[in-house]
């Protein structure tokens, strides 16, 4: 099998990888849930390539993201749900429907009018999706209620921040930052207790509560948690790189270094930042 510019070749490759008898052992056992993290990761890598203005990387990362779409469509087809062609049909139908001022007759001749028209069509599509879910027996609507406008698809830290901001609009909020610190200490205690109990699900649950409380203190001190964590990630990269380069200068490797050596170099890197 050879590379091709035709999307059908990519679909053929994915079908071959998923073939129960002759396919790849790793690909065969994957599910929507196990592939989901890779889908999210590839979307972030596309964003990273755009931020770096690296067109070579962007081309490759868009291909990796497209592979994720084909992967999910292949699994759905195997389950008798839908195919890649159905995905393409759905999105082309949506784009044509949402742009009657381009593909049909419409009096939307300004950006404001187009936006109004777009919102009306989206609302109609939302009603249709609700009807389809109901016919399939899926009546749960995550977009219902006061918090329904907060998108679940965004990064968890951002979702937590927006949920808190939304709830604060109706007074469900701390009046100041200090009590949140007490809440954080309470959550740390509950996490310690869960760790002692050795219950994995309970530990995960308490860790989520702690992170949610940390997001809350960030909101109250006007420090976006995503930005704060990204800054810490940058510091960690820089300090760890210092450890690596200093060890290399001494003819040593990360794998052979002791924790004490790495900690000493870490503290040196911190001192250099001051």
N, C-alpha and C positions, 0 to 999 in steps of 0.2 A: 504494500500500500504506500502511495506517495502523497506528499503534501499538495494542497490545492487551494485556490482562491474561492472555490465553491463551498458554500455552507453545508451542502449535502455531504461532503467528504468528512467534515467534522462530526456530523450526526452519525455517519457510518462508523467512524473510529470509536465514538462513545458506545454505540451498540455492540461493537466487537469487544470492547473492554468489559462490558457488562454481560457478555455471553456466559451463561451458567456453566458451559462445558469447556469452552476454549478461551474464555476471557481472563482478565487479570485477577488473581486471587484477592487482592486488596480492593479493587473497584467493585467486585461482585458483592461484597458484604456491606457496602456503604448504604446508608439510608438518608432521608431528608435531614434528619437531626444531626447525623455525623458529618454531613457535607456543609451544613449551615455555617459553621465557623469559618470554613474556607471561603465561602461566598462573601461573607462580611470582610474577611481579610483582603480578598482581591479588590473589593470596592475601595478599601482604604489605600491599597497600593496604587490604584488608579489616581486617587486624589493626591498621593505623595508625588507621583510622576508629574502631575499638573503643577503642583506647587514648586517643583524643582525645574520646571520648564524643560524637561527631558523628553523630547519627542520620540526617541528610540525606545525608551522605557515605556512611554505611554502607549505606543503601538503594541508592545508585548503584553503589557498589563491589561489592555482592553481585550486582547485575545484570551488571556487567562480568565477575565470576568465573563466573556462570552462562553467559555467552556463551562463555567458554573451554570449558566442558563441552560445549556444543552444537557448537562448532567442531570439537573432537576427534571427537565422535560422527559429525558429518557426513563428515569425512574417512575415518573407519573404515567408514561405510556405503558410501562410494564405492569403497572397496577390497574390499567384500564381507565385512567382518569382523563388524561389529555395528552397531546403530542406537541412536539416543537412547532409544527404547523399551526396548531391551535393557539399557541402563544403568539406567533407572528400575526395570525388573523385577529386576535383580540386587540393587540396594540395598534395595528393599522386601522382597524375599525374605530378604535378610540380616538386616534389622531384625526381621522377624517371627520368623525362626528363632532369633535371639539373645535374644529376649524371650518365651520360652514362659510365663514367670510372668505375662505380660500378655495374650498372644494365644492361649495354649493352656493345658494343664494342667501345673503344676509346683509342687513343694514349696519352691521358693526363696522364702523369706519374710523374708530379712534382706539387708542390703547385702553381707555377706560371702558368703552363699550365692549371691546373684546374680552376684557377681564370679567365684566358682568355676565356676558354670554357664557364664558368658560365656567364660571361658578354655577350658573343655572344648569348647564349640561352635567357637571360633576354631581350636583345634587340629584339629578334624575338618575344618573348611573348608580349612585349610592342606594337609592330606593330599589333599583333593579337587582343589585347585589344582595340586598337584604331579603328580597323575595326568593332569590336563588338559594340562599342559605337556609331559608325557612323550608323550602321544598326538599332540601337535603337533610332536614332535621337538625340543623345547626342554628339555634336561635340566640346563642350568646353574642352580644354586640359590644365589643370592647370600646366602641366609639360613643356609646350611650353615656348619659349622665354629665355632671359638671366637669369631670376630668377627661371626658371623651375626646376633647380637642387636642390633648397632648399625645403626640404620635409615639407609638410603641417601637417604631423602627429605628429611632435614633440611638446613639450610644447611651448606655445605662446611666452614666453620670449626668449626662445632659437631660435625660428623661426625668431623673430624680429631681434635678434642679427645677425643671419646668412644672412638675407635679406640685412641688412645694410652693412655687410662685403662684400657681393657679389657686391652690387651696388658701393661700394667704389673702387672696382678693375677697374672700368671704369671712375673714377673721380667724381662720384655723391656722394659727401661727404663734410662735414665741414672741413676746413683746420686746425682748432684748437678747443679746448673745450669751450672757453669763449662764442662764439656766441650761442652755444647750450643752455647755461643757459638762455640767452635772449629768446630763442625759448620755453624753459620750462615755463618761466614766461608768455609768450604770450598764451601758451596752458592753463595755470592755469586761466588766464583772460577769455578765451573762455569757460572754464568749469564753471566758476562762472556765466557767462552770460546765459549759457544753464540751470543751476540750477534755476536761477531767472525765466526763461521762463517756467519751469516745464514740458519740453518735454522729456519724458523718453528716447526715441531713440536718441535724440540729446545729452543728457547727457552721454549716453553710448558711443556715437561716440567720443565726446570730451575727455572722460576719456581714451579711447584707444589711442588717439593722444598724450595725456600727458605721458602715460606709454611708448609709442614708443620713445618719446623724452628722457625720463629718461634712457631707454636702450641705447640710442645713447651716452649720456654723460658717461655712464658706459664703453662703448666700447672705448671711447677716453681717459679715464683715466686708461684703462687696468684693469677694475673691472668687472668681469663677472656678469651680473645682476642676474642670477639664483643663483650663489654662494652668492652674496651679500644679496639677499632676504632670502636665507636659513639661513644665519648667523643672520639676524634680527629675523626670526622666532624662532630660538633657544634662542635668548635673550628674546623674548616675553614670550616664554614658561617658562623660568627660573624666570623672574620677576613676572609673574602671579602666578607661584607656590609659590613664596615667600609670596605674598599677601594671598594666600589660607592658607598656613601653619601658618602664624602669626595670622590670624583671628581664626584659630582653637585653637591656644594656648590660646586665650582670650575667648574661648567658643562661638565664633560667626561663622556665615556662610557667604558664598559669597552672597547668596540671600538676607540676612538681612542687609548686610553692606551698608553704604552710599558711594556714589562716592567719597566724600572727604576723607573718611577712606582709600579707595582703592588707591587713588592718593598719599596719604601720604606714604603708604607702598610701592607703586611703586617707588617713589623717593628714599626711603630708600634702595630698591634693587639696583637701579642705583648707589647710592653712594658706596655700597659694592663692585661694579665692578671696581671702580677706584683704 
